Amino acid sequence: MIGLFWGLLGALFIGVSDGLARKTTQSTSILVLILIVMGLSSLILTGVFSITGNWPQWHLYAWTASALSGLLNLVALAFLYKALHRGPVAVASPSASSFTVMLVVINAFMGHPFHWGHMLAVALVFIGVVMLTQPGKVGEQNNHYSATWLRTTAYFGLGAALAISVRFYLAQEANDILGSIPALYLNRVFAFACTVIVLFYMVLKQGSPKLPKGHMWWLVLIQALLESLALWAFLTGSVDGGRIAATIGFAAFAAITTITAWLLFGEKVPVKRWLWIAVIALGITIASAL
């Protein structure tokens, strides 16, 4: 139950963060957003470690896993923010939440217990994602999205899910060795370094990116803080055999993101999309509970 609680807390944090991303990605370059997300948490944790002097211990495997996890963090957010930018959130976020099933597959491949019931979960998630990409009928809300547009949004979400699943697995590996805060710190630092390199290259090729303006800075900073807190909560819940429980809770973020976009920015969600979100949630729950 403790792992489930921390997973749900992480889902709340990341759900609101991704809901804000629906707005911030409209006016700010995605790489700039990722840079701020990674840079803010790296700066704060560097200050904490400087005061305490308790820097992450050296461990080759844990540091390598953290470096790869940080790189995949950049890839995952790039796909996710692109999906959220395109919209609708009711397609982008549930597609990304299918990372849970992918994580189950990775664990099975790595020798962890596998149950044939996981195949049912995979089928439910796949069917739910496919149905979410279908355009609405004339007169329905959000019917201005074509089938091609919805499929492309779902593909970006699924790309994010694939990167997230591997990223989380590696982060959990580092977490088991180093602890949640050191693992979070290394993940952020490596992701920040990768983002700086990519952003520098993009500036040379395309010129200055779009920066947040006015009140948008507050939304971006809140988004960055919540994204980091989400990973911290997930890693905290993953200790002492709580990986699956934390994953169950964290999988709820798709619904929270959709609700956030609905409440804050008025993005309409047709009833049938809520139903397919529920189907995806059912598949995720089955995959995580087995």
C-alpha positions in Angstrom: 0.0 0.0 0.0 2.9 2.4 0.7 4.2 1.9 -2.9 0.8 2.4 -4.3 0.4 5.7 -2.3 3.7 7.1 -3.6 2.8 6.0 -7.1 -0.5 7.8 -6.9 1.2 10.9 -5.5 3.6 10.8 -8.4 0.7 10.4 -10.8 -0.9 13.6 -9.3 2.3 15.5 -9.8 3.0 14.4 -13.3 -0.6 14.6 -14.3 -0.9 18.3 -13.4 2.6 18.9 -14.9 1.6 17.3 -18.3 -1.7 19.2 -18.2 0.2 22.5 -17.9 2.4 21.3 -20.8 -0.6 21.4 -23.0 -0.5 25.2 -22.5 3.3 25.8 -22.3 4.1 23.9 -25.4 2.0 26.2 -27.4 4.3 29.2 -26.8 7.7 27.8 -25.8 10.1 25.5 -27.6 10.0 21.9 -26.4 13.8 21.7 -25.9 13.6 24.9 -23.8 10.9 23.4 -21.6 13.0 20.2 -21.1 16.1 22.3 -20.3 14.2 24.2 -17.6 12.6 21.0 -16.2 16.0 19.3 -15.9 18.0 22.5 -14.9 15.7 23.6 -12.1 15.8 20.2 -10.3 19.6 19.8 -11.0 20.3 23.2 -9.5 18.1 22.6 -6.4 19.6 19.2 -5.7 23.2 20.4 -6.3 22.6 23.0 -3.6 21.2 20.3 -1.2 24.2 18.0 -1.8 26.6 21.0 -1.4 25.2 21.7 2.0 25.0 18.2 3.2 28.2 16.9 1.5 26.4 13.6 0.9 27.1 13.3 -2.8 25.9 10.2 -4.7 28.4 7.3 -4.2 30.3 6.0 -7.2 28.9 2.8 -8.6 29.6 2.0 -12.3 26.3 0.2 -13.0 24.1 2.7 -11.2 25.8 5.7 -12.8 25.6 4.1 -16.2 21.9 3.3 -15.7 21.4 6.9 -14.5 23.1 8.3 -17.6 21.1 6.2 -20.0 17.9 7.0 -18.0 18.7 10.7 -18.2 19.2 10.5 -22.0 15.9 8.6 -22.4 14.3 11.2 -20.2 15.1 13.8 -22.9 13.7 11.5 -25.6 10.5 10.7 -23.6 9.7 14.3 -22.8 10.3 15.3 -26.4 7.8 12.8 -27.6 5.3 13.5 -24.8 5.4 17.3 -25.2 5.0 17.0 -28.9 2.0 14.8 -28.4 0.5 17.2 -25.9 1.3 20.1 -28.1 -0.7 18.5 -31.0 -3.5 17.3 -28.8 -6.0 16.3 -27.8 -4.8 15.4 -24.3 -7.4 12.7 -24.1 -5.4 10.8 -26.8 -1.8 11.9 -26.0 -1.7 11.1 -22.3 -3.4 7.7 -22.3 -1.1 6.6 -25.2 1.9 7.6 -23.1 0.5 5.8 -20.1 0.8 2.5 -21.9 4.4 2.5 -20.7 3.2 0.4 -17.8 2.5 -2.6 -20.0 5.8 -2.1 -21.8 7.6 -2.0 -18.4 6.0 -5.4 -17.6 7.3 -6.8 -20.8 10.8 -5.5 -20.1 10.7 -7.1 -16.6 9.5 -10.4 -18.1 12.4 -10.3 -20.6 14.8 -9.6 -17.8 13.7 -12.7 -16.0 11.0 -11.4 -13.7 7.8 -13.4 -13.2 5.5 -13.3 -16.2 1.8 -14.2 -16.2 -0.3 -14.9 -19.3 -2.8 -12.5 -18.0 -0.4 -9.8 -19.1 -1.4 -10.6 -22.7 -4.9 -9.6 -21.8 -3.6 -6.3 -20.4 -1.6 -5.7 -23.6 -4.7 -6.4 -25.7 -6.9 -4.0 -23.7 -4.3 -1.2 -23.9 -3.8 -1.7 -27.6 -7.5 -1.6 -28.3 -8.0 1.4 -26.1 -5.2 3.4 -27.9 -6.5 2.4 -31.3 -10.1 3.5 -30.5 -8.9 6.8 -29.0 -7.4 7.7 -32.4 -10.8 7.4 -34.2 -12.3 10.8 -35.1 -15.6 11.9 -33.6 -18.8 12.0 -35.5 -20.3 15.2 -36.9 -21.7 17.3 -34.0 -19.5 15.8 -31.4 -16.9 17.7 -29.4 -13.4 17.8 -30.8 -14.6 16.4 -34.1 -12.2 18.8 -35.9 -9.4 16.2 -35.4 -9.0 13.9 -38.4 -8.1 10.2 -38.1 -4.6 10.9 -39.4 -4.1 13.6 -36.8 -5.3 11.5 -34.0 -3.1 8.5 -35.1 0.0 10.7 -35.3 -0.7 12.1 -31.8 -1.1 8.5 -30.5 2.2 7.5 -32.2 4.0 10.3 -30.4 2.4 9.2 -27.2 3.5 5.6 -27.8 7.0 6.8 -28.6 7.1 8.5 -25.2 5.7 5.3 -23.6 8.6 3.2 -25.0 11.2 5.7 -23.8 9.5 6.1 -20.4 9.4 2.3 -19.8 13.1 1.8 -20.4 13.9 5.0 -18.5 11.9 4.0 -15.5 13.4 0.5 -15.4 17.0 2.0 -15.5 16.0 4.6 -12.9 14.7 1.9 -10.6 17.9 -0.1 -11.0 19.9 2.9 -9.9 17.4 3.6 -7.2 17.9 0.1 -5.7 21.7 0.9 -5.3 21.9 4.6 -4.6 18.5 5.6 -3.1 15.8 7.8 -4.5 17.3 11.3 -4.1 20.8 10.4 -5.5 19.2 8.4 -8.4 16.9 11.4 -9.1 19.9 13.8 -9.0 22.0 11.8 -11.4 19.0 11.3 -13.8 18.4 15.1 -13.8 22.1 16.0 -14.3 22.7 13.7 -17.2 19.4 14.7 -18.8 20.3 18.4 -18.4 23.7 17.8 -20.0 22.2 16.0 -23.0 19.6 18.7 -23.4 22.2 21.5 -23.4 24.2 19.7 -26.2 21.1 19.1 -28.3 19.8 22.6 -27.8 23.2 24.1 -28.7 23.1 22.1 -32.0 19.5 23.2 -32.7 20.4 26.9 -32.1 23.3 26.6 -34.6 21.0 25.1 -37.2 17.7 26.9 -36.6 18.4 30.0 -34.6 17.1 31.2 -31.2 14.3 29.0 -29.8 11.0 30.4 -28.3 11.3 31.3 -24.6 8.5 31.6 -22.1 7.0 35.1 -21.8 5.3 36.9 -19.0 3.1 34.8 -16.8 4.0 31.7 -18.9 7.3 31.6 -16.8 5.2 30.7 -13.7 3.5 27.9 -15.5 6.8 26.5 -16.8 8.4 26.6 -13.3 5.5 24.9 -11.7 5.5 22.3 -14.5 9.2 21.7 -13.9 8.9 21.4 -10.2 6.0 18.9 -10.4 7.7 16.8 -13.0 10.7 16.3 -10.7 8.6 15.6 -7.7 6.7 13.0 -9.7 9.9 11.0 -10.5 11.0 11.4 -6.8 7.7 10.0 -5.6 7.8 7.1 -8.1 11.3 6.2 -7.1 10.5 6.5 -3.4 7.6 4.1 -3.8 9.7 1.7 -5.8 12.0 0.7 -2.9 11.7 -2.5 -0.8 9.8 -4.5 -3.5 7.3 -1.7 -4.2 8.1 -1.4 -8.0 4.8 -2.9 -9.1 2.6 -1.1 -6.6 4.3 2.2 -7.5 3.7 1.5 -11.2 0.0 0.8 -10.5 -0.5 4.2 -8.8 1.6 6.1 -11.3 -0.4 4.8 -14.2 -3.3 7.0 -13.1 -1.5 10.1 -14.5 -3.3 9.9 -17.9 -6.7 10.5 -16.3 -5.3 13.3 -14.2 -3.6 15.0 -17.2 -6.9 14.9 -19.1 -8.9 16.3 -16.1 -6.3 19.0 -15.6 -6.5 20.1 -19.3 -10.3 20.0 -19.0 -10.5 22.0 -15.8 -7.8 24.6 -16.5 -7.9 25.1 -20.2 -11.4 23.9 -21.1 -10.3 21.1 -23.4 -13.5 19.1 -24.1 -13.5 15.3 -23.7 -16.3 13.3 -25.4 -17.9 10.6 -23.3 -16.7 7.8 -25.5 -13.1 8.9 -25.0 -13.5 8.7 -21.2 -14.7 5.1 -21.7 -11.6 4.1 -23.8 -9.4 5.8 -21.2 -11.1 3.6 -18.6 -10.3 0.5 -20.8 -6.7 1.5 -21.0 -6.6 2.1 -17.2 -8.1 -1.4 -16.8 -5.4 -3.0 -18.9 -2.7 -1.1 -17.0 -4.1 -2.2 -13.7 -4.2 -5.9 -14.8 -0.6 -5.7 -16.1 0.6 -4.1 -12.9 -1.3 -6.4 -10.5 -0.4 -9.8 -11.9 
